Amino acid sequence: MAFVFDNTYARELAGTYVPWKPVAVPQPRLLFLNRELAVELGLDAEALDGDGLASLFAGNVLPEGAEPLAQAYAGHQFGMFSPQLGDGRAVLLGEVIDRRGRRRDIAFKGSGRTPFARGGDGKAAVGPMLREVLIGEWMHAVGIPSTRALAVVATGEPVYREQPLPGAVLTRVASSHLRVGTLQFFAARGERETLRRVVDYAIARHDPELAHEPDRYVALLRAVAARQARLVAQWMNVGFIHGVMNTDNMTLSGETIDYGPCAFLEAYDPATVFSSIDEGGRYAYANQPRIARWNLARLAETLVLLMADPDDEAAAQHAVAQLTAPLDAFPEWYEAALREGQRAKLGLLPGSTQEMAGDAALADDWLALLHAQRVDFTLAWRRLADAAQGDEAPLRALFTDSAALEAWLVRWRGRCATADGPARAQQMRRVSPWVIPRNHRVEEALSAASRNDDLAVFDDLLAALRKPFDESDAQVYYAQPAPPEWVAGYRTFCGT
């Protein structure tokens, strides 16, 4: 398997990272290989046998052309600023150009301590690394921008957390690993020229059309904010709760990154929090748009340093005013993306100005109905498609107050009374998955893999998640919600 590396980060941004090699592991064993992604990256997965692939993706054998390094970054974690975080247990091997001409990072996670480890052991466990596979592949299948797992290798040695766990290394593919926290690291140190190099690199990599704009830093913030508005709107429309929306987990590329304490809504409740470390509910489901804007404000603060001399108060105020405009526009961009997704899920056809103006209320009242009656978020959208086709019984079975549902259905039917029912239902099913990574099914798969070294449950779940819109008998097991009492006690952990 040959990586054809072209490592611009290593080549152009000296001083922003530490060259660092992954730590060799005693007994590498391949648990997962994403052959579809390997082909996309132009790799020949058949060129190596199982042992060769395991050694490669464990970091025991570095591929030719790799320039492994640990990236520096800072971040606000639950609102508190940490001036130095960085790749404490990860290394960026390098970059490849995929078959579609896109530049992609190839990185290890769980590959041993680096100078940024902050006392950690630099390792990862099988369960959290396989979680990255499951959630990332589902995100990809439903069209939500995401990092993806290329491989997971068991290391043959234990990782000590609350109890000993089998160790693993993840190979992650991303458009880049540039984060809001990357810029914060250098801004906090007042390293303006290094910060400028990093920001100009980010523009060249993700928004090259902005490179020669006179206000390119404002334009970058606008581009990142627009991407994040679309991303978070997509999360909200599938019931995804990231769980750890720190600034070091917000990418400039607009990809979802870090599937640590993430989870999915079951019965709809905007205040839902599953993360064990989010005691105050900062990153609750409904808070995600607000937190995204807060994170973008931290990005804007780093850019002020490039636009004005800190001692020039007038220039600094002007820069702040320019950068505030994209932040003020973010709620509108988010709302537009959210409503666009909701219209598709509701099966609403283009209508008059008056009809379109009422769509937001129709969507909000639908969600209020789900909340009041504790209806499963995913199944409600899916059964609504059945209702569009004329079969309302499966939808009605989810609700206890049929009168409240009927009152809403009257409005909904009236909004698209002239639509072709079967065609409308089919379009709705294309945007409302039937299978999501149900929290209890994910835990079931990870437990079997971690405790019993049994990957069959994981493999079956992964196969289902890769076909999220398929409603078939084979998928029924994966589409059913967890018992309410199980959900009530469910907590997720960051996996570090």
C-alpha positions, 0 to 999 in steps of 0.5 A, a space after each residue: 500500500 503506497 501513500 503518495 505524500 505531499 506534506 504542505 503542513 510540515 513543509 510550510 509551517 515549521 515552528 507550529 508543530 513538533 516532529 514526532 514518531 508514533 510509538 511501536 506497539 507489541 502485537 498489532 492486529 487489524 480490527 477494521 480497514 475502510 477499503 472504500 476510503 482506501 480506494 478513494 485515497 488511491 491506496 492499494 489495500 491488497 498490496 499488503 497482507 493482514 500483518 503488513 497492514 496491521 504494522 502500517 496502521 499501528 505506526 510500527 512501520 512508517 510509510 515512505 514519504 511520511 513526516 510524522 508530527 504533533 500539531 500545536 493548538 490551544 482551546 476553550 474547554 467547557 468555556 475555560 481557556 487552556 493555552 496549550 493542548 496539542 496532539 497529546 496522543 496523535 500524530 499527523 503522518 502527512 497529506 495525500 491527494 485523493 482521486 478527486 483531487 482533494 487534499 486529505 490528512 492521514 493521522 494516527 490517534 492513540 499512537 503514544 505520548 507526545 510533548 503535548 500529552 500533559 501527563 496522559 499516556 498517549 494511548 487509546 482504547 478499542 471501544 472509543 476508536 471503533 466508535 469513531 468508525 461507526 459514527 463517522 461512517 454513518 455521518 458520511 452515509 447521510 451526507 454530513 461533513 465528517 472526518 472518517 476512519 481508515 483503519 483501527 488496529 489493536 495494539 496487544 497491550 492494555 490501556 488503563 482507565 477506570 479499568 484495564 481496556 484493550 488498546 488501539 490506534 485509529 487512522 483518521 482521514 480529514 480535510 485538515 486538522 486545522 481548528 479554531 484552537 490552532 489559531 488560538 495557540 499562537 494568538 495567545 502567545 502574541 506570535 503574530 507572524 506565525 499566526 499569519 502564516 497559519 491563517 494564510 495557509 488555512 485560506 490557501 488550503 480551504 478557501 483559495 479564492 479568498 487569498 487575494 481579497 483585501 479583507 481576506 481574514 474577515 472573508 475567512 471568518 465568514 466562510 468558516 461561519 457559513 460552513 459551521 452554520 450548515 454543519 450544526 443545522 445538519 446535526 440538529 436535523 438528525 438529533 446528533 449531540 456532539 457532547 464536547 464542542 470545545 474550540 479545539 474540536 471545531 474545524 476550519 474545514 467544516 467537518 465534524 471531528 472527535 466522536 468522544 462523548 457524542 450521542 443521539 436523541 431518542 425521545 425528543 427533548 432539546 435539553 438532552 445531555 448524555 456526556 458525563 463531563 458536561 455537568 452544566 449542560 453547556 453542550 446540550 442538544 439545543 445549545 449547539 448553535 449558540 456554542 458554535 457562534 461562541 466558538 466563532 467569536 473566539 476565532 474572530 478574536 485571533 484574527 483581530 491580532 492580524 488586522 490591527 496593531 494591539 496598540 492602535 485602539 482605533 484600528 482594533 475597534 475597526 477590525 472588531 466591527 468588521 469581524 462582528 458582521 459574520 458573527 451577527 450573520 451566523 444566526 440567520 445563516 444557521 436558521 436558513 440551513 435549519 429551515 431548508 432541512 426541515 422543509 425537506 423532512 416535512 415534505 414541504 413544496 415551494 409555495 407562496 410567500 405567505 405559505 413559506 413564511 408559515 413553514 417555520 411555525 409548522 416545523 416548530 410546532 411539530 417539534 413541540 408536539 414531539 417534546 410534549 409527548 416524548 416521541 422518538 425523534 428519528 421515527 417520528 420523521 420517518 413515519 411522517 413520510 408514511 403519512 405523506 403517502 396516505 398511511 397515518 397509522 404508524 405515525 399515530 401509534 407513536 403519539 398518546 394524544 391523537 387530538 393534538 397530532 390531528 390538529 397539526 396534521 390538518 395544517 400539514 396536509 393543507 400546506 401540500 394538499 396538491 402534492 403527489 403523495 408517493 413522490 413526496 414520501 420518497 423525497 422525505 425518506 431520502 432526508 430522514 434516516 430510518 437507522 441512526 447509531 442508536 446509543 444502546 446498539 453502539 454500546 452493545 457493539 463496542 462492549 462485545 469488541 472490547 470485552 469479548 474480542 467479538 467484532 461480529 456485532 460491530 460489523 453487523 451494526 456498521 453494515 446497517 449504519 452504512 445504509 441509513 435510509 433503507 427500511 427493510 426487515 434486516 434493519 429493524 433491529 437497528 431502528 428500534 429505540 432503546 427502552 426509556 429507562 435505559 436512556 434515562 441512565 445513559 452517560 457517554 465518556 470522552 474516551 481519553 
